[in-house]
């Protein structure tokens, strides 16, 4: 599985992908990044989670695309007027590209959160900054645990015949907040009593750096460097101007596409290998 790479190698990979996703305004690059993240999500997430994620991303894309022309009136091609304010085609296209960038980052962060659990976070930052590692690991777990506990308590109150829905929700929310505060205090006391964060303290880790991780980092770094070298952005104001095709731009688009598809290709390869092994039994 892709997440079985060393956390350091995986963290470097996500830094590369997110860096280009945040600072690129090329629709081709953004679309390639979205496809790579979507394909990986289809392999790793449940169908219900995938539909929720894609529905939220589609909603965000529409909101950003439609609201940008209302605040930005730059551009030469006027579509219509709203209260004497111009709505231009360029602003609409820019909003769509900005929406692509936002949902690409959201989907990649979802991929990041599915891979980096508390153990991997502590492995990455435990020696550098133990307190930061602990806060990050607790933050990543807080929302899923909060939602799960809220559903459990709300279901229990509904089964015992609690009052109205609003009052039941308020009681459940209050109970979950109290439970979260108590758990944070217990966790803090437990970590302190076990000597977490003390100098010279050692801890067990099952992650080992192998040749496979080195090769993965080298491939990711080369593709990232080629993507940066061949990076080209579109100009949207005052008129849309696409960059001319060149050898560097083609190499840049191809390199980032390959970089984005690495998780999907690896999962696909492992799936084929597994099915082939099963067929031999």
N, C-alpha and C positions, 0 to 999 in steps of 0.2 A: 504494500500500500504506500501511497505517496507520503502519508504522514509518518511513516517509519524511518524517513531520513532523519539525520541528526537535527535537533532544534535550531542549532546555529545555521546550518545550511538552509533550512526552511525559512528562518527569519531573514536571511540575506536575500532569498528569492522574493519574499513578499515586499521587502524594501524596494527592490528593483522594479517590480510590477507596479506598486502603488506610486512610486516616484514618477514614472512615465504617465500613469493614469491621471495624476493630479495636474501635471504641468503640460500636458499635450492638449491641443485644440484641433486635432486632425480627426475628422469623423471616421476615417478608415482605421486609424490606430485605436480609437475608442471602441469601435464595433468589434475589432479583433480581440481586444481585451475583454469585452463583455461576453463574447462567444466562448472564450477560454474559461472564464469563471463559471458561466452557465453550464457548460459541459461537465465541469468538475462537480458542480452542485448536483446535477442529475445522477451522478455516480454515487455520491456520498450522503445526500440528504433524503429523508422520507418524502413521499409525494405530497403529503399535506404541508410540510414545511416549505417545499419548493413552490407550491401554488401560492402560499401566503407571501413568500419573498417576492415572487414575480408580480403578484398583484400589487404589493406595496410599491415596488419599483416602477410599475406602469403608471400608478397614480402619481408618484413623484415626478416622473417624466412629463406627464400631461400638465401638471401644475406649473412646473418650471418653464415649459415651452410656451404655455398660454399667458403666463403672467409677465414674462420678460418684456414683450412688446408694450405692456401697459406702463412700464417704468422707464424703458429705454426707447427713445423716439428717433434714434439715429438711423441712417439709411436713406437711400435715394428712391427706392421703389415703395411708394405709398399704396397700401391696400385699401384703407378706409380711415375715417376719423371717429374718435370717441371723445365727446366734449372738447372739440377743437384740438385734440391731441392726435398726432399721427401714429398710425399702426403700420409699421413697415415690414416688408418681406425679410429684409436683412436681420432685423431684431427678432423675428420669429425663428429664422434659421439658427441664429446665435443661441436663442433659448433652447432649441432642440439639441444643439451640440453640448451646451452646458448641462442639459438634462442627462445626456448620455454619459458625460463625465461623472456626474453625481451618482447615477445608478451603478456605473462600473465600480466606483470606489465602495459603494454599499455592498455589492455582491462579493467583491474581493475581501472585504472585512468579514463578511459572513463565512467565507472559506477559511479565513484566518482563525476565526473563533471556533470553528469545528475542529481545527487541528491543534491549536495551542490551548491545552487544558492547564490546570494549575501546576501540574508536575513539570511541564515544559517551560512555563513561565518562570518558575523558581529555578530551574536548571539554567536558564538564560541569565537571569539577573540576581540570583541568590548570592553569588560571591561578590558581585559589584556593589549591589545595594539591596541587602536583605529586606529592609522595610518596604522599599518600592516594589520588590517582587511579591511580597505578601499582599500589599494593597492591590496590585494588578490582578493577582490570582483570585482574590476575594471579590473584586469588582466583576470579573468575567463570570463568576458563579452566582453573583447576587441576583441578577434579573431572572435567570431560569429558575433558581430556587424560590424566589419571591412569587413568581407566577404559579409554580407547582403547589406551594404551600397555600396560596390564596384559593386555588381551585379546590384543594382538599378540605380546607376549613369551611368554605362556602357550601360545598356538597354536604358536609356533615350537618351544618346548621339547617340546610333545606330538608334533609331526611328526618331530623328530629322535630320538624314543624315550627321553624322559626317564624318571626314576624314578616313584614312586607319585604319585598326584594331590596328596596333601597336601604332599609335598616339592616338587612342581612349582609349586604355588601359593606356597609360602614363597620359593622361588628367584625366581619372577616378581615377587612383592611386594618383595623385597630389591632386585632390579634396577631396578624402577620408582622406588623411593625414591631410590636412588643417582642415577638419571637426572634426577629432579626437582631434587635438590640441585645437581647440576652445571649444569642449565639455569638455575636461579635465580642462580647465581654469574655465569654467562656473560651473562645478561640484565642483571644489575646493573652489571657492568663495561662492557657495551656502551652502556647508557643514560648512565653517567657519562662515558664518553669522548666521547659526542655532545653533552654539555653539557645533558642533561635536568635541569630544575629550576633552572637558573641564571637570575638576574634579567635581564630584558630579552630573553630568548630567545623567538623567535617560532616558530610551527609552522603548517603548512598544515592547513586544515580545509575539507572539502567542504560543510559544513552552513551554510546561509544562512537568515536569518530573513525570512519572507515575509508577505504579507497573509493568506495561508491559515493560517499559524501563529497570528497575532494573533486571527483569528476563532475558531479552535479554542480558544484560551486563554479568550477571553471567554465562549464557550458553556459550556465546562467550569466556569468560575468561577461563572456564574449558576446552573447546575444544582447545583453544590456548595453554594452559599449557600442555595438553596431546600430542599435536602435537610437542611441543618443547622436551618433555621427550622422545618421541619415534622417534625423528628425526634421520634419517640415510642418508648419502650421498654416491653417487657412486664415485669410483676412476677411472680415465680415463687414467692416465699416470703412468708407461710406458705401461700398459695394462689395459683393462677394468675389473674392479673388483666390482661386485654387492654385497652389504651387505647381509649377511645371514638373512633369515627370523627368527624373534623372536616375542615373544608376544608384546614387546615394539614397534617394528617397525610396526607391524600390527595395533596396537592401534593408533600409530602416523599417519599412512596413513588414517585410517578410520576417525580419529578425524578431520584432516584437510579437508578431503572430505566433512564431515558433515558441517564444518565451512564454506566452500566455497559455499555449496548448500543452506545455510540459506535464502539468498534473493530470490532464485528461488522457494524454498518450500513455503515461505511466500506468494509470488505473486500467486503461483498456488493455495494455499489454499483460498486466497481472491477471486480469479477468480471463483473457484468452488462455494464458498459461495454466490457470486453475482449472478451467473447463477441459483443457487437453489432458491434464493429469487425472481428472476424474474419469474421463473416457477410457483411460488406460487400465483402470482398476477392474 
